[in-house]
């Protein structure tokens, strides 16, 4: 379900009403902010009654399920092999099966390689009036400029925590607020999935022990993480950044957040050794007490 983002919904509604449905939309914003829910709601709207407003459909709790099960809606990741993207491009040249549009939602659009981006660019340069691409990315600067220039860019910001708790009808995850902080999709996952809540709590506890621990303790904690997938490691780093922001006070807080944010960005955008980056952090981060 989509929570918040009323200004962005109204903006897209106005654009579609005045100029028609744009052939490509880029939704950017932090992980867990609700990009996928926004994309699914938009896909459900374009497949439905064209006289209705997007605003009315966006907050329909069943919109996401309808869209993601629709035969004319395809969801892929940005690291999709180019041969599969070419197959999708060929399918888009045909009339939609049941709906008004053939919709392709590309998650992690910044992962598009050069060949895949070139294939996508050919579609965007000569858009079919019955085709809609919705690209999702944490940061628009990570998306290739040639792709970005052909998209209507909508940036999704943080949602007030009170709005999220009211929409989810719960305060049971309030103790984890520092980690979902303003991100409704992540809050929803934490509410619904016990294992995710336990995992987040474990990562936060490790951060506290790391910051206060000896060098031996720090390396023991990092040993658990250095063999993780880069995407999982970035999830851990996000939780550590939020932990520092809410539990460390005084002069060390800002440098620690900057160092962790730098590691996060480097791992997300390069092939640099995560082991080297984390070991460097263990050696250089000040030992601090936490709240």
SEBA-937899 format. One line per 4 residues: number of its first residue (from 1); for each residue x, y, z of N, C-alpha, C. Coordinates in nm, 2 decimals. Atoms other than C-alpha are relative to their C-alpha. Layout:
NUM> X/Y/Z/X/Y/Z/X/Y/Z | ...
***
This chain:
1> 0.08/-0.12/0.00/0.00/0.00/0.00/0.09/0.12/0.00 | -0.08/-0.12/0.01/0.12/0.35/-0.08/-0.04/0.09/0.12 | 0.02/-0.08/-0.12/0.16/0.57/0.23/0.08/0.13/-0.02 | -0.06/-0.13/0.02/0.23/0.95/0.20/0.03/0.03/-0.14
5> -0.04/-0.05/0.14/0.39/1.12/-0.11/-0.12/0.06/-0.07 | 0.12/-0.07/0.06/0.07/1.32/-0.16/0.04/0.10/-0.11 | -0.04/-0.10/0.09/0.25/1.60/-0.34/0.05/-0.06/-0.14 | -0.05/0.07/0.12/0.42/1.36/-0.59/-0.11/-0.07/-0.07
9> 0.12/0.06/0.06/0.09/1.18/-0.65/-0.08/0.11/-0.08 | 0.07/-0.11/0.06/-0.08/1.51/-0.72/0.07/0.06/-0.13 | -0.07/-0.05/0.11/0.20/1.62/-0.95/-0.01/-0.09/-0.12 | 0.01/0.10/0.11/0.19/1.30/-1.16/-0.14/0.00/-0.06
13> 0.14/-0.01/0.04/-0.19/1.33/-1.17/-0.02/0.12/-0.10 | 0.01/-0.12/0.08/-0.16/1.68/-1.31/0.07/-0.01/-0.13 | -0.07/0.02/0.13/0.10/1.59/-1.57/-0.08/-0.09/-0.09 | 0.07/0.09/0.09/-0.10/1.30/-1.70/-0.13/0.06/-0.05
17> 0.13/-0.06/0.05/-0.42/1.50/-1.71/0.02/0.11/-0.11 | -0.03/-0.11/0.10/-0.26/1.79/-1.91/0.07/-0.05/-0.12 | -0.09/0.04/0.11/-0.01/1.61/-2.13/-0.01/-0.15/-0.03 | 0.01/0.14/0.02/-0.11/1.24/-2.11/0.10/-0.08/0.08
21> -0.09/0.08/-0.08/0.07/0.95/-1.95/0.14/0.01/-0.06 | -0.14/0.00/0.06/0.45/1.00/-1.99/0.05/-0.13/-0.03 | -0.05/0.13/0.04/0.63/0.72/-2.16/0.10/-0.06/0.10 | -0.09/0.05/-0.10/0.89/0.69/-1.89/0.01/0.09/0.12
25> 0.00/-0.07/-0.13/0.90/0.79/-1.52/0.11/-0.06/0.08 | -0.11/0.05/-0.09/1.20/0.77/-1.29/-0.04/0.04/0.14 | 0.03/-0.03/-0.14/1.11/0.74/-0.92/0.13/-0.02/0.08 | -0.12/0.01/-0.08/1.41/0.81/-0.69/-0.03/0.02/0.14
29> 0.02/-0.02/-0.14/1.44/0.80/-0.32/0.07/-0.12/0.08 | -0.07/0.10/-0.08/1.60/0.60/-0.03/-0.07/-0.14/0.00 | 0.06/0.13/-0.01/1.55/0.23/0.01/-0.11/0.00/0.10 | 0.11/0.01/-0.10/1.22/0.15/0.18/-0.10/0.12/0.00
33> 0.08/-0.12/0.00/1.06/0.49/0.09/-0.14/-0.02/-0.06 | 0.13/0.03/0.06/0.78/0.33/-0.12/0.00/0.01/-0.15 | 0.00/-0.01/0.15/0.90/0.35/-0.48/-0.08/-0.11/-0.07 | 0.07/0.11/0.07/0.77/0.01/-0.57/-0.15/0.01/0.02
37> 0.14/-0.02/-0.02/0.43/0.08/-0.41/-0.05/0.11/-0.09 | 0.04/-0.11/0.08/0.41/0.41/-0.60/-0.01/-0.05/-0.15 | -0.01/0.05/0.14/0.51/0.24/-0.93/-0.12/-0.10/-0.02 | 0.11/0.10/0.01/0.25/-0.04/-0.87/-0.13/0.07/-0.01
41> 0.12/-0.08/0.01/-0.02/0.21/-0.80/-0.02/0.07/-0.13 | 0.01/-0.07/0.13/0.06/0.41/-1.11/-0.03/-0.10/-0.11 | 0.03/0.10/0.10/0.06/0.09/-1.32/-0.15/-0.05/0.01 | 0.14/0.04/-0.02/-0.28/-0.01/-1.17/-0.09/0.11/-0.06
45> 0.09/-0.11/0.05/-0.42/0.34/-1.26/0.00/0.00/-0.15 | 0.00/-0.01/0.15/-0.31/0.34/-1.63/-0.07/-0.12/-0.06 | 0.07/0.12/0.05/-0.46/-0.01/-1.67/-0.15/0.01/0.03 | 0.14/-0.01/-0.04/-0.79/0.10/-1.52/-0.08/0.11/-0.08
49> 0.09/-0.10/0.06/-1.05/0.37/-1.59/0.08/0.13/-0.03 | -0.08/-0.12/0.03/-0.88/0.65/-1.78/-0.06/0.13/0.04 | 0.07/-0.12/-0.04/-1.14/0.90/-1.66/0.02/0.03/0.15 | -0.02/-0.02/-0.15/-1.05/0.85/-1.29/0.14/0.07/0.02
53> -0.12/-0.06/-0.03/-0.77/1.04/-1.13/0.10/-0.09/0.07 | -0.10/0.08/-0.07/-0.44/0.89/-1.01/-0.01/0.01/0.15 | 0.01/-0.02/-0.14/-0.50/1.04/-0.67/-0.10/-0.10/0.06 | 0.10/0.09/-0.05/-0.81/0.83/-0.62/0.05/-0.15/0.01
57> -0.05/0.14/0.01/-0.63/0.50/-0.72/0.12/-0.02/0.09 | -0.14/0.01/-0.07/-0.29/0.57/-0.55/-0.01/-0.07/0.14 | 0.01/0.05/-0.14/-0.42/0.49/-0.20/-0.10/-0.11/0.02 | 0.08/0.12/0.00/-0.64/0.20/-0.29/0.09/-0.12/0.05
61> -0.09/0.11/-0.06/-0.50/-0.09/-0.07/0.02/-0.12/-0.09 | -0.01/0.11/0.09/-0.56/-0.34/-0.35/0.07/0.03/-0.13 | -0.06/-0.04/0.13/-0.39/-0.14/-0.63/0.12/-0.08/-0.03 | -0.13/0.06/0.02/-0.05/-0.29/-0.58/-0.02/-0.15/-0.05
65> 0.02/0.14/0.03/-0.18/-0.65/-0.59/-0.05/-0.02/-0.14 | 0.06/0.00/0.13/-0.39/-0.58/-0.90/0.11/0.02/-0.11 | -0.10/-0.04/0.11/-0.10/-0.42/-1.09/0.11/-0.11/-0.01 | -0.11/0.10/0.01/0.17/-0.68/-1.01/-0.04/-0.13/-0.05
69> 0.05/0.13/0.05/-0.05/-0.97/-1.11/-0.06/0.02/-0.15 | 0.06/-0.03/0.13/-0.16/-0.80/-1.44/0.09/-0.05/-0.11 | -0.08/0.05/0.11/-0.05/-0.97/-1.76/0.08/0.10/-0.08 | -0.07/-0.11/0.08/0.06/-0.64/-1.91/0.10/0.08/0.08
73> -0.09/-0.06/-0.09/0.28/-0.55/-1.62/0.12/-0.09/0.02 | -0.12/0.08/-0.02/0.64/-0.67/-1.61/0.09/0.07/0.10 | -0.09/-0.06/-0.10/0.88/-0.62/-1.31/0.13/-0.07/-0.02 | -0.13/0.06/0.01/1.25/-0.67/-1.36/0.10/0.09/0.08
77> -0.11/-0.07/-0.06/1.58/-0.56/-1.20/0.09/0.06/-0.11 | -0.09/-0.06/0.09/1.83/-0.33/-1.36/0.11/-0.08/-0.06 | -0.10/0.09/0.05/2.08/-0.61/-1.39/-0.05/-0.11/-0.09 | 0.06/0.09/0.09/1.85/-0.79/-1.63/0.10/-0.03/-0.12
81> -0.09/0.03/0.12/2.05/-0.97/-1.91/-0.06/0.08/-0.12 | 0.04/-0.08/0.12/2.04/-0.77/-2.24/-0.09/-0.08/-0.09 | 0.09/0.09/0.09/1.88/-1.07/-2.42/-0.14/0.00/0.05 | 0.14/0.00/-0.05/1.58/-1.06/-2.19/-0.06/0.14/-0.02
85> 0.05/-0.13/0.02/1.55/-0.69/-2.22/-0.04/0.02/-0.15 | 0.04/0.00/0.14/1.54/-0.73/-2.60/-0.13/-0.07/-0.03 | 0.12/0.08/0.02/1.27/-0.99/-2.57/-0.12/0.09/0.05 | 0.10/-0.09/-0.05/1.07/-0.74/-2.36/-0.03/0.11/-0.10
89> 0.02/-0.10/0.10/1.13/-0.47/-2.62/-0.08/-0.05/-0.12 | 0.08/0.06/0.11/0.99/-0.70/-2.89/-0.14/-0.02/0.04 | 0.13/0.02/-0.05/0.69/-0.78/-2.68/-0.08/0.13/0.01 | 0.06/-0.13/-0.01/0.62/-0.41/-2.63/-0.05/0.05/-0.13
93> 0.05/-0.05/0.13/0.58/-0.36/-3.00/-0.14/-0.05/-0.04 | 0.13/0.06/0.02/0.26/-0.57/-2.98/-0.10/0.07/0.09 | 0.11/-0.06/-0.08/-0.08/-0.46/-2.85/-0.01/-0.06/0.14 | 0.02/0.06/-0.14/-0.13/-0.50/-2.47/-0.10/-0.11/0.00
97> 0.10/0.12/-0.01/-0.31/-0.83/-2.38/-0.14/0.04/0.04 | 0.13/-0.03/-0.06/-0.58/-0.70/-2.16/-0.02/0.15/0.04 | 0.01/-0.14/-0.05/-0.50/-0.35/-2.03/0.02/0.11/-0.10 | -0.02/-0.12/0.09/-0.45/0.00/-2.17/0.14/0.02/-0.04
101> -0.14/-0.02/0.02/-0.07/-0.01/-2.15/0.08/-0.13/0.03 | -0.11/0.09/-0.04/0.23/-0.24/-2.15/0.09/0.07/0.09 | -0.08/-0.07/-0.10/0.41/-0.14/-1.83/0.12/-0.09/0.04 | -0.13/0.07/-0.05/0.77/-0.23/-1.74/0.05/0.08/0.12
105> -0.06/-0.06/-0.12/0.89/-0.16/-1.39/0.14/-0.05/0.02 | -0.14/0.04/-0.01/1.27/-0.16/-1.36/0.05/0.04/0.14 | -0.06/-0.02/-0.13/1.39/-0.19/-1.00/0.15/0.01/-0.01 | -0.15/-0.02/0.00/1.75/-0.08/-0.92/0.05/0.04/-0.14
109> -0.03/-0.04/0.14/1.76/0.10/-1.25/0.15/0.04/-0.02 | -0.14/-0.04/0.01/2.12/0.22/-1.17/0.09/-0.12/-0.04 | -0.08/0.12/0.03/2.23/-0.14/-1.23/0.00/-0.03/-0.15 | 0.00/0.02/0.15/2.16/-0.12/-1.61/0.14/0.01/-0.06
113> -0.13/0.00/0.07/2.47/-0.21/-1.80/0.00/0.08/-0.13 | -0.01/-0.08/0.12/2.59/-0.03/-2.11/-0.09/-0.06/-0.11 | 0.07/0.06/0.11/2.43/-0.28/-2.35/-0.15/0.00/0.03 | 0.14/0.00/-0.04/2.10/-0.30/-2.16/-0.05/0.15/-0.01
117> 0.04/-0.14/0.01/2.09/0.08/-2.13/-0.02/0.04/-0.15 | 0.01/-0.03/0.14/2.14/0.11/-2.51/-0.13/-0.06/-0.06 | 0.13/0.06/0.04/1.85/-0.13/-2.57/-0.12/0.08/0.05 | 0.11/-0.07/-0.06/1.63/0.06/-2.33/-0.01/0.14/-0.07
121> 0.00/-0.13/0.06/1.73/0.39/-2.49/-0.07/0.01/-0.13 | 0.07/0.01/0.13/1.61/0.28/-2.83/-0.15/0.00/0.01 | 0.14/0.00/-0.03/1.27/0.22/-2.68/-0.05/0.14/0.04 | 0.04/-0.13/-0.05/1.26/0.55/-2.50/0.01/0.11/-0.10
125> -0.01/-0.10/0.11/1.37/0.75/-2.81/-0.12/-0.01/-0.09 | 0.12/0.02/0.09/1.07/0.61/-3.01/-0.11/-0.07/0.08 | 0.10/0.06/-0.09/0.81/0.55/-2.74/-0.13/-0.04/-0.07 | 0.13/0.04/0.04/0.50/0.35/-2.82/-0.10/0.07/0.09
129> 0.10/-0.07/-0.08/0.19/0.54/-2.71/-0.07/-0.09/0.10 | 0.07/0.09/-0.10/0.07/0.23/-2.52/0.11/-0.07/0.08 | -0.11/0.06/-0.08/0.40/0.16/-2.34/0.04/0.10/0.11 | -0.04/-0.08/-0.11/0.50/0.29/-2.00/0.12/-0.07/0.07
133> -0.11/0.05/-0.08/0.84/0.24/-1.83/0.00/0.08/0.13 | -0.02/-0.06/-0.14/0.88/0.31/-1.45/0.13/-0.05/0.05 | -0.14/0.04/-0.05/1.24/0.31/-1.33/0.01/0.04/0.14 | -0.01/-0.03/-0.15/1.32/0.30/-0.96/0.15/0.00/0.03
137> -0.15/-0.01/-0.03/1.66/0.41/-0.82/0.01/0.07/0.14 | -0.02/-0.07/-0.13/1.79/0.52/-0.48/0.04/0.14/-0.02 | -0.04/-0.13/0.02/1.95/0.82/-0.63/0.01/0.02/-0.15 | 0.00/-0.02/0.15/1.90/0.97/-0.98/0.14/0.02/-0.05
141> -0.13/-0.02/0.05/2.27/1.05/-1.00/0.07/-0.13/-0.04 | -0.06/0.13/0.03/2.34/0.67/-1.02/-0.05/-0.05/-0.14 | 0.06/0.05/0.13/2.12/0.64/-1.34/0.08/0.07/-0.11 | -0.07/-0.05/0.11/2.29/0.69/-1.67/-0.07/0.13/-0.05
145> 0.06/-0.13/0.04/2.24/1.05/-1.79/-0.09/-0.01/-0.13 | 0.08/0.01/0.12/2.11/0.94/-2.13/-0.14/-0.06/0.03 | 0.13/0.05/-0.04/1.83/0.74/-1.96/-0.08/0.10/0.08 | 0.06/-0.10/-0.08/1.76/1.01/-1.70/-0.06/0.11/-0.08
149> 0.04/-0.11/0.08/1.72/1.27/-1.97/-0.14/-0.03/-0.07 | 0.13/0.04/0.07/1.42/1.08/-2.12/-0.11/-0.04/0.09 | 0.10/0.03/-0.10/1.23/1.03/-1.80/-0.05/0.12/0.07 | 0.05/-0.10/-0.09/1.00/1.24/-1.60/0.04/-0.05/0.14
153> -0.06/0.04/-0.13/1.18/1.24/-1.27/-0.08/0.05/0.12 | 0.08/-0.03/-0.12/0.99/1.23/-0.94/0.08/-0.05/0.12 | -0.08/0.04/-0.11/1.19/1.23/-0.62/-0.10/-0.02/0.12 | 0.09/0.03/-0.11/1.01/1.06/-0.32/0.08/0.03/0.13
157> -0.07/-0.03/-0.12/1.10/1.20/0.02/-0.05/-0.07/0.12 | 0.04/0.07/-0.13/1.07/1.08/0.38/-0.15/0.05/0.04 | 0.14/-0.02/-0.04/0.71/1.05/0.52/0.00/0.02/0.15 | 0.01/-0.02/-0.15/0.62/1.18/0.87/-0.03/-0.14/0.07
161> 0.01/0.13/-0.07/0.65/0.89/1.12/-0.15/-0.02/0.05 | 0.14/0.01/-0.05/0.30/0.97/1.26/-0.09/-0.04/-0.11 | 0.08/0.04/0.12/0.15/0.94/0.91/0.02/-0.15/-0.02 | -0.02/0.15/0.03/0.31/0.59/0.87/-0.07/-0.08/0.11
165> 0.06/0.08/-0.10/0.20/0.47/1.21/-0.16/0.00/-0.01 | 0.15/-0.01/0.01/-0.16/0.60/1.15/-0.04/-0.09/-0.12 | 0.04/0.08/0.11/-0.17/0.43/0.81/0.01/-0.15/0.03 | -0.02/0.14/-0.04/-0.04/0.10/0.95/-0.08/-0.04/0.12
169> 0.08/0.03/-0.12/-0.27/0.13/1.25/0.08/-0.07/0.11 | -0.08/0.06/-0.10/0.01/0.04/1.49/0.10/0.09/0.05 | -0.12/-0.07/-0.06/0.27/0.17/1.73/0.09/-0.11/0.05 | -0.08/0.11/-0.05/0.42/-0.18/1.78/0.14/0.00/-0.05
173> -0.14/0.00/0.05/0.73/-0.10/1.58/0.06/0.14/0.03 | -0.06/-0.13/-0.04/0.79/0.24/1.75/0.14/-0.01/0.05 | -0.14/0.01/-0.05/1.10/0.10/1.91/0.10/-0.02/-0.11 | -0.09/0.01/0.11/1.25/0.04/1.57/-0.01/0.13/-0.09
177> 0.01/-0.12/0.08/1.16/0.39/1.45/0.13/0.06/-0.06 | -0.12/-0.06/0.06/1.52/0.50/1.41/0.04/-0.07/-0.13 | -0.04/0.07/0.12/1.56/0.23/1.14/-0.10/0.01/-0.12 | 0.09/-0.02/0.11/1.24/0.28/0.94/-0.02/0.15/-0.02
181> 0.01/-0.15/0.00/1.24/0.65/1.02/-0.04/0.06/-0.14 | 0.05/-0.07/0.12/1.03/0.81/0.75/-0.01/-0.08/-0.13 | 0.01/0.08/0.11/1.03/0.51/0.52/-0.11/-0.10/0.01 | 0.12/0.08/-0.03/0.68/0.36/0.50/0.01/-0.15/-0.05
185> -0.01/0.14/0.05/0.76/0.05/0.29/0.09/-0.09/0.09 | -0.09/0.07/-0.10/1.04/-0.05/0.53/-0.08/-0.02/0.13 | 0.09/0.02/-0.12/0.80/0.01/0.83/-0.10/-0.11/-0.02 | 0.09/0.11/0.03/0.55/-0.22/0.66/0.06/-0.13/0.01
189> -0.07/0.12/0.00/0.80/-0.49/0.62/0.03/-0.04/0.15 | -0.03/0.02/-0.14/0.91/-0.46/0.98/-0.12/-0.04/0.08 | 0.13/0.03/-0.07/0.55/-0.48/1.10/-0.04/-0.14/-0.03 | 0.05/0.13/0.05/0.47/-0.79/0.89/0.09/-0.12/0.02
193> -0.10/0.11/0.01/0.79/-0.99/0.91/0.08/0.00/0.13 | -0.07/0.02/-0.13/0.92/-1.11/1.25/0.15/-0.02/-0.02 | -0.14/0.03/0.03/1.25/-1.24/1.10/0.07/0.13/-0.04 | -0.06/-0.13/0.04/1.32/-0.89/0.95/0.02/0.08/0.12
197> -0.02/-0.07/-0.13/1.26/-0.73/1.29/0.12/-0.05/0.08 | -0.11/0.06/-0.08/1.50/-0.97/1.46/0.13/0.03/-0.07 | -0.13/-0.02/0.07/1.76/-0.92/1.19/0.05/0.15/0.02 | -0.03/-0.14/-0.02/1.74/-0.54/1.22/0.05/0.02/0.14
201> -0.04/-0.02/-0.14/1.76/-0.56/1.60/0.14/-0.06/0.02 | -0.14/0.06/-0.02/2.07/-0.79/1.57/0.11/0.09/-0.06 | -0.10/-0.09/0.06/2.25/-0.55/1.33/0.02/0.12/0.09 | -0.01/-0.12/-0.08/2.18/-0.26/1.56/0.08/-0.03/0.13
205> -0.08/0.04/-0.11/2.31/-0.45/1.86/0.15/-0.02/-0.03 | -0.14/0.02/0.04/2.63/-0.54/1.67/0.06/0.14/-0.01 | -0.06/-0.13/0.02/2.68/-0.17/1.59/0.04/0.06/0.14 | -0.03/-0.05/-0.13/2.66/-0.08/1.96/0.12/-0.06/0.06
209> -0.12/0.07/-0.05/2.91/-0.35/2.05/0.13/0.04/-0.07 | -0.12/-0.04/0.08/3.14/-0.25/1.77/0.05/0.14/0.04 | -0.05/-0.13/-0.03/3.15/0.12/1.86/0.06/0.01/0.14 | -0.05/-0.01/-0.14/3.22/0.05/2.23/0.11/-0.11/0.02
213> -0.09/0.11/-0.02/3.43/-0.26/2.18/0.15/0.02/-0.03 | -0.14/0.00/0.03/3.80/-0.33/2.16/0.02/-0.03/-0.15 | -0.03/0.03/0.14/3.97/-0.38/1.83/-0.02/-0.15/-0.03 | 0.02/0.15/0.01/3.96/-0.76/1.88/-0.15/-0.02/-0.02
217> 0.14/0.02/0.01/3.58/-0.73/1.93/-0.05/0.05/-0.13 | 0.04/-0.06/0.13/3.54/-0.51/1.62/0.02/-0.09/-0.11 | -0.04/0.09/0.11/3.72/-0.75/1.39/-0.09/-0.13/0.01 | 0.09/0.12/-0.02/3.51/-1.04/1.54/-0.14/0.03/-0.06
221> 0.13/-0.03/0.05/3.19/-0.86/1.45/0.01/0.01/-0.15 | -0.01/-0.02/0.15/3.31/-0.76/1.10/0.02/-0.14/-0.07 | -0.02/0.13/0.06/3.41/-1.12/1.03/-0.13/-0.07/-0.04 | 0.13/0.06/0.04/3.04/-1.21/1.02/-0.06/0.07/-0.12
225> 0.06/-0.08/0.11/2.97/-0.94/0.76/0.08/0.00/-0.13 | -0.08/-0.02/0.12/3.26/-0.94/0.52/-0.03/-0.10/-0.12 | 0.03/0.09/0.11/3.14/-1.24/0.32/-0.15/0.01/-0.05 | 0.14/-0.02/0.04/2.78/-1.11/0.28/0.00/0.06/-0.14
229> 0.02/-0.07/0.13/2.64/-1.00/-0.06/0.01/0.15/0.02 | -0.01/-0.15/-0.01/2.70/-0.63/-0.13/-0.13/0.07/0.04 | 0.13/-0.06/-0.03/2.33/-0.55/-0.12/-0.04/-0.02/0.14 | 0.03/0.02/-0.14/2.29/-0.71/0.22/0.10/0.08/0.09
233> -0.09/-0.08/-0.07/2.60/-0.53/0.34/-0.04/0.14/0.01 | 0.04/-0.14/0.00/2.46/-0.20/0.24/-0.13/0.01/0.09 | 0.11/0.00/-0.09/2.14/-0.29/0.43/0.05/0.02/0.14 | -0.06/-0.01/-0.13/2.35/-0.34/0.74/0.06/0.14/0.02
237> -0.06/-0.14/-0.02/2.54/-0.01/0.68/-0.11/0.10/0.02 | 0.11/-0.09/-0.02/2.21/0.17/0.65/-0.05/0.00/0.15 | 0.04/0.01/-0.14/2.11/0.04/0.99/0.10/0.05/0.10 | -0.10/-0.06/-0.08/2.44/0.13/1.14/0.00/0.15/0.00
241> 0.00/-0.14/0.01/2.42/0.48/1.01/-0.12/0.06/0.09 | 0.12/-0.04/-0.08/2.07/0.52/1.17/0.03/-0.02/0.15 | -0.03/0.03/-0.14/2.20/0.36/1.49/0.09/0.12/0.06 | -0.09/-0.11/-0.04/2.49/0.62/1.51/-0.08/0.13/0.02
245> 0.07/-0.12/0.00/2.25/0.90/1.43/-0.08/0.02/0.13 | 0.09/-0.01/-0.11/2.02/0.82/1.72/0.06/-0.04/0.14 | -0.06/0.04/-0.12/2.25/0.67/1.98/0.14/0.05/0.04 | -0.13/-0.06/-0.03/2.58/0.85/1.96/-0.02/0.15/0.01
249> 0.02/-0.14/-0.02/2.60/1.20/2.09/0.14/0.07/0.00 | -0.12/-0.07/-0.01/2.87/1.47/2.09/0.08/0.00/-0.13 | -0.08/-0.03/0.12/3.16/1.53/1.85/0.02/-0.13/-0.09 | -0.03/0.11/0.09/3.21/1.17/1.73/-0.12/-0.04/-0.10
253> 0.11/0.04/0.08/2.86/1.14/1.58/0.01/0.03/-0.15 | 0.00/-0.05/0.14/2.90/1.34/1.26/0.11/-0.07/-0.08 | -0.10/0.07/0.07/3.24/1.19/1.16/-0.03/-0.15/-0.02 | 0.04/0.15/0.02/3.11/0.83/1.22/-0.10/-0.01/-0.11
257> 0.10/0.01/0.10/2.81/0.89/1.01/0.06/0.03/-0.14 | -0.06/-0.02/0.13/3.02/1.04/0.73/0.08/-0.11/-0.05 | -0.08/0.11/0.03/3.26/0.75/0.74/-0.09/-0.12/-0.05 | 0.09/0.11/0.03/2.98/0.49/0.73/-0.07/0.03/-0.14
261> 0.07/-0.04/0.13/2.80/0.69/0.45/0.09/-0.02/-0.12 | -0.10/0.01/0.10/3.12/0.70/0.25/0.02/-0.15/-0.04 | -0.01/0.14/0.03/3.16/0.32/0.28/-0.12/-0.05/-0.07 | 0.12/0.04/0.07/2.80/0.27/0.18/0.00/0.04/-0.14
265> 0.00/-0.04/0.14/2.83/0.48/-0.13/0.11/-0.07/-0.08 | -0.11/0.07/0.07/3.16/0.32/-0.23/-0.04/-0.14/-0.04 | 0.04/0.13/0.03/3.02/-0.03/-0.20/-0.11/-0.01/-0.10 | 0.12/-0.01/0.09/2.70/0.07/-0.38/0.04/0.03/-0.15
269> -0.03/-0.06/0.13/2.88/0.23/-0.68/0.13/-0.05/-0.06 | -0.13/0.04/0.06/3.22/0.06/-0.72/0.02/-0.15/0.04 | -0.04/0.14/-0.04/3.39/-0.28/-0.69/0.10/0.00/0.11 | -0.10/-0.01/-0.10/3.61/-0.17/-0.41/-0.02/-0.11/0.11
273> 0.00/0.11/-0.09/3.70/-0.43/-0.15/-0.08/0.04/0.13 | 0.08/-0.03/-0.12/3.43/-0.43/0.13/0.09/-0.03/0.12 | -0.08/0.04/-0.12/3.68/-0.61/0.36/0.10/0.12/0.04 | -0.10/-0.11/-0.02/3.94/-0.33/0.32/-0.07/0.12/0.06
277> 0.07/-0.12/-0.05/3.68/-0.05/0.38/-0.05/-0.02/0.14 | 0.05/0.03/-0.14/3.53/-0.22/0.69/0.12/-0.01/0.10 | -0.11/0.01/-0.09/3.87/-0.30/0.84/0.06/0.14/0.03 | -0.05/-0.14/-0.01/3.98/0.06/0.78/-0.09/0.07/0.10
281> 0.09/-0.06/-0.10/3.67/0.17/0.97/0.02/-0.05/0.14 | -0.03/0.05/-0.13/3.75/-0.06/1.26/0.12/0.06/0.06 | -0.13/-0.06/-0.05/4.10/0.08/1.29/-0.01/0.15/0.03 | 0.00/-0.14/-0.02/4.01/0.44/1.26/-0.12/0.06/0.07
285> 0.11/-0.05/-0.07/3.67/0.48/1.42/0.02/0.02/0.15 | -0.02/-0.02/-0.14/3.68/0.63/1.77/-0.08/-0.10/0.08 | 0.08/0.08/-0.09/3.57/0.41/2.06/-0.09/0.09/0.08 | 0.10/-0.09/-0.06/3.25/0.57/2.19/-0.10/-0.08/0.09
289> 0.11/0.06/-0.07/2.99/0.50/2.45/-0.13/0.03/-0.07 | 0.13/-0.03/0.07/2.63/0.47/2.32/-0.11/0.00/0.10 | 0.11/-0.02/-0.09/2.30/0.56/2.47/-0.07/-0.13/0.03
***
